[in-house]
Amino acid sequence: MKSHASIKTPEYIRTLAPYVPGKPIEETQREYKLKKVVKLASNENPLGPSPKALAALKTGIRELHRYPDASAFHLKHALHKHLHVKSHELIIGNGSNEIIDMLIRTYCVAGDSIVTSEAAFIAYRICAQIHGVTTLEAPATHDLRADLPALAQVVRKNARAKMVFLANPNNPTGTYNTTSELRSFLKEISTIRGGSVLVALDYAYWEYVTAKDLPDPMALWREFPNTIVLRTFSKVYGLAGLRVGYGIAHSEIISTLEKVRQPFNMNTMALLAATAALTDQTFVKKAVQMNNEGRKFWEKALTEMGIPFWKSQGNFILIDSSRGLGKRGGDVYLSCLKRGVIFRPVSNYGLMNALRISIGTPAENRFAAKALAAELPSGAEASPSGAASRKLKQ
Ligand SMILES: Cc1ncc(COP(=O)(O)O)c(C=O)c1O
C-alpha cells in the first residue's frame, strides 16, 4: 500500500482530540454480552421522537429521489409561528453543532480566538481547533458556573478574541447564569472593540429550565445585536438522530451565515420531522414533566446515597464521584457498563472526578440508580450530601 507519510497535516489537526460520543447501547450489549442495557449518556429524550414527527417521516420516504428544500421553507415557517421570528432571522443547521462550526468558519480565521468558560460544552473547543482557532477559557466560579466578569476580561484583553460561546444551562455541569449576570455581561461585551465580538448563547436545554432567574433568550437577541441564540431538536423534541438545530439572530448575521451554509445541509426527513415535532407541544410538555420528576428522583437518590451533585437545569445531572464514591468518574463509568448502565465520563472536560447522568424514564432511572449504589464503598453509610466538591481535577 502506498504510504501517505508525505502528506502534511496542520499541527492543529494533528493534535486534535476528536469528540467522544456516549457509548451506543448495541456496542455495550455486544462487548459485555448483556441483554439489558440502559443508556443515560447523551442527554437524549427517553420518550423517543414525537409521534407526529414519526408520522411525517412516512410521507417523506416517497420524495427521497428529490433534493431537500434548501431554503427549509416549512420548518422556518413553523418556527416563525412558534417563536415569532422571521425567516431571515433564522438559520437551520445539521444539529446546533453545525451552527457552532459555521459560526467559527464564518467569523474567525486561523490564529483568532474564541472565549468560553472552563467546563463549557466541548464542541466549541473542537470546532475552533478544526479551523486553527484558539480557545481561551475563563476559570469557572467555585460552584462551577461560568464566571461572566472573568470571561469579559478575557475578551477585553485579547484583541483576537472574536466570539464568545456560553451554554445556559451548560452541559455537562447543568449550572447556569442568571438574568442580571447575563444582561450585564452582554452590555459589557457590546462596549468592547465597537461591539464587534459575537456572543453565541447556546440554549440547547432551554425547554427543561425551571429556574425563574435563567433568562429567556428570546428577550436578549433583539436587544443585543451581536448575539445569536442556538437551539436544537435533539433534546426535548427527541430528534437527536435526525440532526436539526437552529440559530436566531439579526438578519445581517443570518445572511452572512447563509453564505457559508452548504445548500443541502438538512435532509428531507429531518426537515419534515422537525416541522411536525414543533406542532406537538403536548409531547414537549410530557417530556418536560417526566424530566422534572426524573431530576427530583435523582436528587433524592443521590442525597440518600451521600453522593454530592450539582443542581441541574438540564436533562442530566453531574455527580461528584470522588467525594460520593471515592472513585474517579471514568472508573465508575466502566464498572457500571458491566452492570448494563451507560453513564458519561467527563474527563475530556478535565473533570476527572465527576460523572454525568442523563435523566431517563422512571424505570431506567431506578435501574441505573441501583447500578450506581453498587459502587458505594462496602458498608458505607448514607451520609448527608454536602455541596459537590470544586476540586474535580485532581
Ligand atoms: C450545550 C449543547 N449545545 C449543543 C449541543 C449539540 O446539539 P445538536 O448538535 O444535537 O443540536 C449539545 C449536545 O449535547 C449541547 O449539550
The ligand as an ORCA input file, in Angstrom:
! r2SCAN-3c Opt
* xyz 0 1
  C     -24.884     22.702     25.215
  C     -25.052     21.934     23.951
  N     -25.081     22.601     22.794
  C     -25.225     21.979     21.618
  C     -25.349     20.600     21.570
  C     -25.409     19.953     20.229
  O     -26.641     19.511     19.957
  P     -27.085     19.102     18.480
  O     -25.931     19.258     17.568
  O     -27.531     17.696     18.593
  O     -28.189     20.071     18.150
  C     -25.334     19.853     22.742
  C     -25.430     18.391     22.684
  O     -25.296     17.661     23.594
  C     -25.169     20.536     23.959
  O     -25.110     19.869     25.109
*
